[in-house]
């Protein structure tokens, strides 16, 4: 569930020696700028808005704890994945066939790619779930419309 998240010092380092921080975020943003449009604009903006997708920039970290609690770092804002997770029981099987190595303009559901998915799990309260896969969605590929044929 979304919420507060501790940063592992083994993965993200410490305040004195941060790892996977602002330098990594800046590198990933620069790398994304080289993507074809519209990704060259959209992905860098996404990474600026949601840095925890790729890094833990120093400005997004804070130390908490003290007194009777061990001091540790957390993200200053809630993240998509919090520390409030519980192990569940489940299984899944998936196969994907990428029939076209690139996406074309058109409706999101208009793709020859296929997916077969079988996924079941039980949540901590004992509720059973089964995911039903509907269809493959290709990413939007905006740009100029092709010239009309005469």
C-alpha positions in Angstrom: 0.0 0.0 0.0 1.2 3.6 -0.5 2.7 5.3 2.5 5.9 6.0 4.4 9.0 4.0 3.5 12.3 3.4 5.2 15.4 3.6 3.1 17.7 0.7 3.5 21.3 1.9 4.3 22.6 -1.2 2.5 20.9 -0.1 -0.7 20.6 3.7 -0.4 23.6 4.4 1.8 23.7 6.9 4.7 23.3 10.6 5.0 27.1 10.9 5.1 27.6 8.5 2.1 24.3 8.4 0.1 23.9 5.9 -2.8 21.4 6.0 -5.6 20.6 9.6 -4.9 20.6 12.9 -6.7 23.4 12.1 -9.1 21.7 8.9 -10.3 18.4 10.8 -10.7 20.1 13.5 -12.8 21.8 10.9 -15.0 18.5 9.1 -15.6 16.7 12.3 -16.5 19.5 13.2 -19.0 19.4 9.7 -20.4 15.6 10.0 -20.8 15.9 13.3 -22.7 17.5 11.3 -25.5 14.4 9.2 -26.1 12.3 9.8 -29.2 9.4 12.2 -28.8 7.1 12.4 -27.0 9.0 10.3 -24.5 12.0 12.7 -24.6 9.8 15.3 -22.8 7.4 13.1 -20.9 9.8 10.7 -19.2 12.2 13.4 -17.8 9.1 15.3 -16.4 7.8 12.0 -14.8 11.2 11.3 -13.2 11.3 14.9 -11.8 7.8 14.5 -10.4 8.3 11.0 -9.1 12.0 10.5 -8.3 11.5 7.3 -6.2 10.8 5.5 -9.5 14.6 5.5 -10.1 16.4 7.1 -7.1 16.3 8.5 -3.6 17.6 12.0 -4.0 19.0 13.6 -0.9 16.4 16.3 -0.9 13.7 13.6 -0.7 15.2 12.0 2.4 14.9 12.8 6.1 16.3 11.2 9.3 13.7 10.0 11.8 14.0 8.2 15.1 16.2 8.9 18.1 15.8 8.5 21.9 14.5 4.9 22.2 14.3 4.3 18.4 17.2 3.6 16.0 17.8 6.6 13.7 17.0 5.8 10.1 16.2 7.6 6.8 12.8 7.7 5.2 11.4 9.3 2.0 9.9 12.7 3.0 6.7 11.9 1.0 4.7 8.7 0.9 5.7 6.4 -1.9 3.9 3.8 -4.0 5.2 1.0 -1.8 5.3 1.5 1.9 6.8 -0.5 4.8 3.2 -1.7 5.6 3.5 -4.8 3.5 2.5 -8.3 4.4 3.5 -11.5 2.6 0.6 -13.1 0.7 0.2 -16.5 -0.9 -0.3 -16.7 -4.6 1.0 -17.7 -8.0 1.1 -16.4 -11.5 2.1 -17.5 -15.0 2.5 -15.1 -17.8 3.6 -15.2 -21.4 4.0 -12.2 -23.8 4.4 -12.3 -27.5 5.8 -9.1 -29.0 4.8 -9.5 -32.6 5.9 -6.1 -33.6 9.2 -4.7 -32.2 7.8 -1.1 -32.3 4.5 0.6 -31.6 2.6 2.6 -34.3 0.1 5.4 -34.0 -3.4 4.3 -33.4 -5.8 3.3 -30.6 -4.1 1.8 -27.5 -5.8 -1.6 -28.0 -4.8 -1.9 -31.7 -1.7 -4.1 -31.5 -0.9 -7.6 -32.6 1.0 -8.3 -29.4 -0.5 -10.9 -27.1 -0.4 -11.8 -23.4 -1.6 -14.9 -21.6 -1.9 -14.4 -17.8 -3.0 -16.7 -15.0 -2.7 -15.0 -11.6 -4.3 -15.8 -8.2 -3.5 -14.7 -4.7 -4.9 -14.5 -1.2 -4.6 -11.3 0.8 -3.6 -11.3 4.5 -7.4 -11.3 5.5 -8.0 -14.5 3.6 -9.8 -13.0 0.6 -9.0 -14.8 -2.6 -8.4 -13.0 -5.9 -8.0 -13.9 -9.5 -6.8 -11.4 -12.1 -8.5 -11.5 -15.4 -6.5 -10.1 -18.3 -8.5 -8.1 -20.8 -6.2 -6.9 -23.5 -2.8 -5.6 -24.4 -2.4 -1.8 -24.4 0.3 -0.2 -26.5 1.7 3.1 -25.3 0.4 6.2 -27.0 2.5 7.3 -29.9 1.4 10.9 -30.7 2.8 13.0 -33.5 1.7 14.3 -36.8 -1.2 12.4 -38.4 -0.2 10.6 -41.6 -1.1 12.4 -44.8 -4.5 11.3 -46.2 -4.3 9.1 -49.1 -5.9 10.4 -52.4 
